[in-house]
Each structure stands twice: as structure tokens, then as C-alpha cells.
Amino acid sequence: MKKKSLNSSYNNLPGITGLVIGIALFLIGFLIVRGFEGAAYGLFTAPILIISIQAIILGNRSRSLSWI
């Protein structure tokens, strides 16, 4: 069965959304909230940024490797 190929912007939408949210949370934690609570925002933001970058990379991969 052949899958429909969507526009690459649809594939990148979750990654871009996560990247924007992660950067916004990092800036809130760094500029507005100070101290240990700001560091908690940074610790919360790191996995969001890593996963969103991975989602963007996987969204841009070619569809020729269908088993991955």
C-alpha cells in the first residue's frame, strides 16, 4: 500500500512548534524567572528542544527508506 506524501511543512510542524515552545520557555526561565525556578525551566526545556530537533530531522528524511 502506498502512503500519501504530504508537503514537508506538514511533516515539520510538530518539530517547529516544539522548537518555538522550547525557546520561549528557555527565555522565560532565563530572563523573567531567576534562581532555582529559572533553572527548572532550563531543565524542562532541554528535552523539548532535543526532541523537536530530532522531529525536524526525521521529517526531512527521504521516504526511500520505508523500513526506518
Buried (B, 14 or more C-beta within 10 A) or exposed (E): EEEEEEEEEEBBBBBBEBBEBBBEBBEEBBEEBEEEEBEEBEEEBEEBBEBBBEBBEEBEEEEEEEEE
